[in-house]
Amino acid sequence: MKQKMTLLTKLTLAGLVSLTIAIWIQWFSGDPAYPKFPPGPVFFIATAGIIFWFRRWLWAPMIGALIALLVTAGWFLRIPQNLLRLTHPGEVGHFPAGIFLGSLMLIGGLLFTDIVGVAATVHNFRRAGRSADTAKMACRLFGAVFVLMGVLIIIGGGHADKYHNLMHLTWGALAVGISFLGTAASKRFCLASGVFYLALAALGFLLGNPSSNWAWHFGPMLLNKGDHIFHLLLGLAFLAFGVFSPAHLPERQGETAGELPVGN
């Protein structure tokens, strides 16, 4: 029987396509952030293609959610410039209406893809009768991304705070390792991670210096507004996985782990 994609997976693909259109609109409108042909649209379309190609796998939409989450964090890291595009687009590019529309579509599409990508993944696991695996897959996917990004930053000599990067790198390695300890351990780790990152974000906004981009020293780490917003989004995502993932759930017979059931 023909494999069908769920509505939420289709919406994840639509969100990625909308991001491509948003960046093209900004580029054609003369946004100085894109002096040459932007690679972003190609990247988003490639991600959508990967999700479509591997649509039979339960975790496929999470790829789109992770990519969108990383770009969302980058958007908030440059929030003063991005807010200028929304409030005074005439000061940014040659075509103010295009600057405004593209910027609005970009942040709207990012938040939309963040949400529907996670929802599609959770729905896929529930549909396959494997809801208990959502916490494990969240730990593996998020953990793998953080380990990869941490290693790339170290190799490439990025400008990220080295202690902050080390924290995420260590956390990513722990997440991957704990995912192999079972569903209950993964669920507890997601809950703990969610509470930790939400608390870190809240303390950053409460204790950070408003006149210095909400800068706050957490031990040896220097965190700013962009970090606080990223921690807020990350905390909400992990808390959602922890809350909605049961600790134990019997598997259905005759289904391959990680694949969607065929048919309706």
C-alpha positions as CSV (number, residue, x, y, z in Angstrom):
1,M,0.0,0.0,0.0
2,K,1.1,3.6,-0.7
3,Q,2.7,5.4,2.2
4,K,0.8,8.6,3.2
5,M,2.3,11.6,4.9
6,T,0.4,13.1,7.8
7,L,-1.0,16.6,7.6
8,L,1.5,17.8,10.2
9,T,4.4,16.5,8.1
10,K,3.0,18.3,5.1
11,L,2.7,21.5,7.1
12,T,6.4,21.0,8.1
13,L,7.3,20.9,4.4
14,A,5.1,23.9,3.8
15,G,6.9,25.8,6.6
16,L,10.3,25.1,5.0
17,V,9.1,26.3,1.6
18,S,7.7,29.5,3.2
19,L,11.2,30.2,4.6
20,T,12.7,29.8,1.2
21,I,10.1,32.3,-0.3
22,A,10.7,34.7,2.6
23,I,14.5,34.9,2.0
24,W,14.0,35.3,-1.7
25,I,11.6,38.2,-1.1
26,Q,14.2,39.9,1.1
27,W,17.0,39.3,-1.4
28,F,15.0,40.7,-4.3
29,S,14.1,43.7,-2.1
30,G,17.7,44.6,-1.7
31,D,18.2,43.5,1.9
32,P,21.9,44.1,2.7
33,A,22.0,40.9,4.7
34,Y,22.0,39.1,1.3
35,P,24.5,40.8,-0.9
36,K,24.9,37.7,-3.1
37,F,22.6,34.8,-3.9
38,P,21.5,33.5,-0.5
39,P,22.3,29.8,0.2
40,G,19.4,29.6,2.7
41,P,16.7,28.8,0.2
42,V,18.7,25.9,-1.2
43,F,19.4,24.6,2.3
44,F,15.7,24.8,3.3
45,I,14.6,23.1,0.1
46,A,17.2,20.4,0.6
47,T,15.9,19.8,4.1
48,A,12.3,19.5,2.8
49,G,13.5,17.0,0.2
50,I,15.2,14.9,2.9
51,I,12.0,14.9,5.0
52,F,10.0,13.9,1.9
53,W,12.4,11.2,0.9
54,F,12.5,9.7,4.4
55,R,8.8,10.3,5.2
56,R,8.3,6.7,6.2
57,W,10.5,7.3,9.3
58,L,8.9,8.6,12.4
59,W,11.6,11.2,13.2
60,A,11.8,12.8,9.7
61,P,9.8,16.0,10.6
62,M,12.1,16.6,13.5
63,I,14.9,17.4,11.1
64,G,12.9,20.4,9.9
65,A,12.1,21.5,13.4
66,L,15.8,21.3,14.5
67,I,17.0,23.3,11.5
68,A,14.3,25.9,12.1
69,L,15.1,26.0,15.8
70,L,18.8,26.8,15.0
71,V,17.9,29.5,12.5
72,T,15.3,30.9,15.0
73,A,18.1,31.3,17.6
74,G,20.2,33.1,15.0
75,W,17.3,35.4,14.2
76,F,17.0,36.4,17.8
77,L,20.7,36.8,18.2
78,R,20.4,39.6,15.6
79,I,17.1,40.9,17.0
80,P,17.9,44.7,16.8
81,Q,18.6,44.5,13.1
82,N,15.6,42.2,12.5
83,L,13.3,44.4,14.4
84,L,14.5,47.3,12.3
85,R,13.3,45.4,9.2
86,L,9.8,45.1,10.7
87,T,9.5,48.6,12.1
88,H,11.5,50.8,9.7
89,P,12.0,48.7,6.5
90,G,12.6,51.8,4.4
91,E,15.9,52.2,6.2
92,V,17.1,48.7,5.3
93,G,16.5,48.0,1.6
94,H,15.4,49.4,-1.7
95,F,11.8,48.0,-1.5
96,P,10.4,48.6,2.0
97,A,7.3,46.5,1.4
98,G,9.3,43.5,0.4
99,I,11.7,43.9,3.3
100,F,8.8,44.0,5.8
101,L,6.9,41.1,4.1
102,G,10.0,38.9,3.8
103,S,11.0,39.6,7.4
104,L,7.5,38.9,8.8
105,M,7.3,35.7,6.7
106,L,10.7,34.6,7.9
107,I,10.1,34.8,11.7
108,G,6.5,33.6,11.3
109,G,7.7,30.6,9.2
110,L,10.5,29.8,11.6
111,L,8.2,29.7,14.6
112,F,5.5,27.8,12.6
113,T,8.1,25.1,11.5
114,D,9.5,24.8,15.0
115,I,6.0,24.0,16.3
116,V,4.6,21.8,13.6
117,G,7.9,19.8,13.1
118,V,7.8,18.8,16.8
119,A,4.1,18.1,16.7
120,A,4.4,16.0,13.5
121,T,7.1,13.9,15.1
122,V,5.1,13.3,18.3
123,H,2.0,12.5,16.2
124,N,4.0,10.0,14.1
125,F,5.2,8.1,17.1
126,R,1.7,8.1,18.6
127,R,0.2,7.0,15.3
128,A,2.6,4.1,15.2
129,G,1.9,3.2,18.8
130,R,5.4,4.1,19.9
131,S,4.8,7.2,21.9
132,A,7.4,6.1,24.5
133,D,10.1,6.5,21.9
134,T,9.6,10.2,21.4
135,A,11.8,11.2,24.4
136,K,14.5,8.8,23.2
137,M,14.5,10.2,19.7
138,A,14.5,13.8,21.0
139,C,17.6,13.0,23.1
140,R,19.4,11.4,20.1
141,L,18.5,14.1,17.6
142,F,19.0,17.1,19.8
143,G,22.1,15.5,21.3
144,A,23.6,14.7,18.0
145,V,23.0,18.2,16.7
146,F,24.7,19.8,19.7
147,V,27.7,17.5,19.5
148,L,28.1,18.2,15.8
149,M,27.7,21.9,16.2
150,G,30.1,21.9,19.2
151,V,32.8,20.1,17.3
152,L,32.4,22.3,14.3
153,I,32.7,25.4,16.4
154,I,35.9,24.1,18.0
155,I,37.4,23.1,14.7
156,G,36.3,26.3,12.9
157,G,37.4,28.6,15.8
158,G,34.0,30.2,16.0
159,H,33.2,33.3,18.1
160,A,30.9,31.5,20.5
161,D,31.7,31.5,24.2
162,K,33.9,28.5,24.6
163,Y,32.4,27.5,28.0
164,H,28.9,27.9,26.7
165,N,29.8,25.7,23.7
166,L,31.4,23.2,26.1
167,M,28.2,23.0,28.1
168,H,26.1,22.3,25.1
169,L,28.7,19.8,23.8
170,T,28.7,17.9,27.1
171,W,24.9,18.0,27.3
172,G,24.6,16.7,23.8
173,A,26.9,13.7,24.6
174,L,24.9,13.0,27.7
175,A,21.6,13.2,25.8
176,V,22.8,10.6,23.3
177,G,24.1,8.3,25.9
178,I,21.0,8.5,28.1
179,S,18.8,7.8,25.1
180,F,20.2,4.2,25.1
181,L,19.3,3.7,28.8
182,G,15.6,3.3,28.0
183,T,12.4,5.3,27.7
184,A,12.0,6.2,31.4
185,A,15.5,7.6,31.6
186,S,15.0,9.6,28.4
187,K,11.8,11.0,29.6
188,R,13.3,12.1,32.9
189,F,16.3,13.6,31.1
190,C,13.9,15.6,28.8
191,L,12.0,16.9,31.8
192,A,15.2,17.9,33.7
193,S,16.7,19.5,30.6
194,G,13.5,21.5,30.0
195,V,13.4,22.8,33.6
196,F,17.2,23.6,33.5
197,Y,17.1,25.6,30.3
198,L,13.9,27.4,31.2
199,A,15.5,28.3,34.6
200,L,18.6,29.4,32.8
201,A,16.6,31.6,30.4
202,A,14.6,33.1,33.3
203,L,17.6,33.9,35.4
204,G,19.3,35.5,32.3
205,F,16.4,37.9,31.8
206,L,16.1,38.6,35.5
207,L,19.8,39.1,36.3
208,G,21.2,40.2,33.0
209,N,22.2,43.8,32.4
210,P,19.5,45.5,30.1
211,S,22.0,48.1,29.0
212,S,24.5,45.5,27.8
213,N,22.2,43.2,25.7
214,W,21.1,41.4,28.9
215,A,24.6,40.1,29.5
216,W,24.9,37.8,32.5
217,H,27.8,35.7,33.8
218,F,26.8,32.2,34.7
219,G,30.0,30.8,36.2
220,P,32.6,31.2,33.5
221,M,30.0,31.6,30.8
222,L,29.0,35.0,29.4
223,L,25.3,34.8,28.2
224,N,23.3,37.5,26.4
225,K,19.8,38.1,25.1
226,G,20.2,35.7,22.2
227,D,21.4,32.9,24.4
228,H,18.5,33.5,26.8
229,I,15.9,33.3,24.0
230,F,17.6,30.2,22.6
231,H,17.5,28.5,26.1
232,L,13.8,29.5,26.4
233,L,12.9,27.8,23.1
234,L,15.1,24.8,23.9
235,G,13.6,24.4,27.3
236,L,10.0,24.6,26.0
237,A,10.8,21.9,23.4
238,F,12.4,19.5,25.9
239,L,9.7,20.1,28.5
240,A,7.1,19.2,25.8
241,F,8.9,16.0,24.9
242,G,9.2,15.1,28.6
243,V,5.5,15.8,29.4
244,F,3.9,14.2,26.4
245,S,6.1,11.1,26.3
246,P,4.9,8.2,28.5
247,A,7.6,6.4,30.4
248,H,6.4,3.0,29.2
249,L,4.3,1.9,26.3
250,P,4.0,-1.6,24.7
251,E,5.0,-1.8,21.1
252,R,2.7,-3.0,18.4
253,Q,3.4,-6.3,16.8
254,G,4.6,-6.5,13.2
255,E,5.8,-2.9,12.9
256,T,9.4,-1.9,12.3
257,A,10.9,0.4,14.9
258,G,11.1,3.9,13.5
259,E,8.7,3.5,10.6
260,L,5.2,4.7,10.1
261,P,2.4,2.2,9.7
262,V,1.4,1.8,6.1
263,G,-2.1,2.9,5.0
264,N,-4.5,5.1,6.9
